[in-house]
Amino acid sequence: MPRLFEDLALARLDGRFPRLVDKLARVQLLILDDWGTHALTDQQRRDLLEIFVSVR
């Protein structure tokens, strides 16, 4: 999860965020590990929601 959030933050800064979310939404199985290692920020919560809502 920490690496995912880092990748999402960088993608948001350089404009790749929509493509990255679309790519994540198309995978058949997305395993999100290390949930409890740190508290989520508001932005991280929104990023996860964006991924969950985009799943087809």
C-alpha positions as CSV (number, residue, x, y, z in Angstrom):
1,M,0.0,0.0,0.0
2,P,2.7,2.6,0.8
3,R,4.3,2.0,-2.6
4,L,0.9,2.2,-4.3
5,F,0.1,5.5,-2.6
6,E,3.5,6.9,-3.6
7,D,2.9,5.9,-7.3
8,L,-0.6,7.4,-7.2
9,A,0.8,10.7,-5.7
10,L,3.5,10.9,-8.4
11,A,1.0,10.1,-11.1
12,R,-1.3,12.8,-9.9
13,L,1.6,15.3,-10.1
14,D,2.7,14.4,-13.6
15,G,-0.7,13.9,-15.1
16,R,-0.7,10.1,-15.4
17,F,-3.3,9.5,-12.6
18,P,-6.3,8.8,-14.9
19,R,-4.3,6.2,-16.9
20,L,-2.9,4.6,-13.8
21,V,-6.3,4.3,-12.2
22,D,-7.7,2.8,-15.4
23,K,-4.8,0.3,-15.5
24,L,-5.4,-0.7,-11.9
25,A,-9.1,-1.1,-12.5
26,R,-8.6,-3.5,-15.4
27,V,-6.5,-6.1,-13.5
28,Q,-8.4,-9.3,-12.6
29,L,-7.1,-9.4,-9.1
30,L,-5.6,-6.5,-7.1
31,I,-4.1,-7.5,-3.8
32,L,-3.7,-4.6,-1.4
33,D,-1.4,-5.5,1.4
34,D,-0.1,-3.6,4.5
35,W,-3.3,-1.8,5.3
36,G,-2.5,-1.3,8.9
37,T,1.0,0.0,8.6
38,H,0.0,3.6,8.6
39,A,-3.0,5.9,8.8
40,L,-4.5,6.9,5.5
41,T,-4.7,10.6,4.5
42,D,-7.8,12.1,3.0
43,Q,-6.2,12.0,-0.4
44,Q,-5.2,8.4,-0.1
45,R,-8.8,7.5,0.9
46,R,-10.0,9.4,-2.2
47,D,-7.5,7.6,-4.4
48,L,-8.6,4.2,-3.1
49,L,-12.2,5.1,-3.7
50,E,-11.4,6.2,-7.3
51,I,-9.8,2.8,-7.9
52,F,-12.7,0.9,-6.4
53,V,-15.3,2.9,-8.3
54,S,-13.4,2.4,-11.6
55,V,-13.4,-1.4,-11.3
56,R,-15.4,-2.9,-14.2
